[in-house]
Amino acid sequence: MDRLASMDVFVKAVDLGSFAAAAAALDLSAPMVGKHVRFLETRLGVRLLNRTTRRQSLTEFGRAYYERCRLILAEAQAADALAADQFAEPRGRLRVALPALYGRYCVAPVLLDFARQHPALELDLSLGDPLIDLAEGNFDLAIRTGDLKDEAGVMTRRVARQLMIVCAAPAYIAQHGEPRQIADIHQHATILYARGGRVRSWLFPRGGEVPAEITPQSRFRLDDMAAIADAAAAGMGLAWLPSWLVRAELRSGALRQVLQSEAEFPYDCHALWLATPHLPLKIRAAIDALSARLPAYTA
C-alpha cells in the first residue's frame, strides 16, 4: 500500500472520529480504512489507535505520529501546488495595506501594473500610516518601512531600500549658507517630521557602527513628509527626506541636496505576510513583482 495514502486515511479517521466517517469522506469502505491503519501499525511495529466496538482513541505514540502525519501531508499538498502554480494565473482578491505616502507614490504603481497584467486578480489597497494586524485586518500582504518588530507567525522579505537625504532650497542656502558637516545642522533652521508627539531623529550611517543621530531644534514640526518637502522648497529650512520623494524637485533645482559627503541613510522596505504551508500564488507573485520593480521607484 502507498504509505502517504495510508497516512491520509489515518489522519482523516482521527479527525472525523471513526472509520465509518472517514470511509464516507474518502469514498472508501470501512474495512479498507481499517486496512490502511493496520498497514501503518504493521510497518511501524506499534499500535496507533485503541479501538473498541463503541469508540476509538489515539495511543500516546499515535498522537505524536498523527501530528507528524499532518505536517507531512501539508507539505506534500504544498509541493503538488507548486507544480499547479506553474500553469496558473494569479487570481482572486488580494488585500494589501500600505503606508500612505510611500504606498501612493511607489508601491501602488507597481501593484496596479501587476493587476493590469493579471485580469483575474482583484486588488484592494488600503493606504494609511497606522500599523495594522494582518490577521485581524484580513490582509494578505502589508508593506512597511524602517525597522520591524518580531511578530509571531509573520514572514518578511525586503523588497526595496529608500535613501534619506538632507536638502534645502537654493534661496535658503544663498541666504544662510550650506552646512558642511553634521554639527552645522544645529546652526540652521530645520523642518522636522513628528507623529504622535514623537519627533523623528536624523540618522547618518557610520559603516558597520551605530549611526550618528541628531534631533535638531525646530519651530516647524509636521506629520506629513510631502508637506515637509513643500516647506523646504519654500525656503523654510533644511529637511531630511526620502530621495524618491524629492526627485523631481532635485532635478528641477527647486531643492538641492546638502551634506553630500555624508552617506545617505537607508530605510529598508519590507513585504509582510502570515506564515502558511503554501503561500497562495497571488501573494507570492505580488511579492516577486514588488521585489523586481520597487527599487526603481526608490533609487
Beta strands, then each sheet from edge to edge (+ up, - down):
strand 1: 49-51
strand 2: 56-58
strand 3: 92-98
strand 4: 121-127
strand 5: 141-145
strand 6: 154-168
strand 7: 190-195
strand 8: 198-199
strand 9: 202-206
strand 10: 209-214
strand 11: 220-222
strand 12: 238-242
strand 13: 256-258
strand 14: 265-274
sheet 1: 1+ 2-
sheet 2: 4+ 3+ 5+ 14- 6+ 12- 7- 8+
sheet 3: 4+ 3+ 5+ 14- 6+ 13-
sheet 4: 4+ 3+ 5+ 14- 6+ 12- 7- 11-
sheet 5: 9+ 10-
end
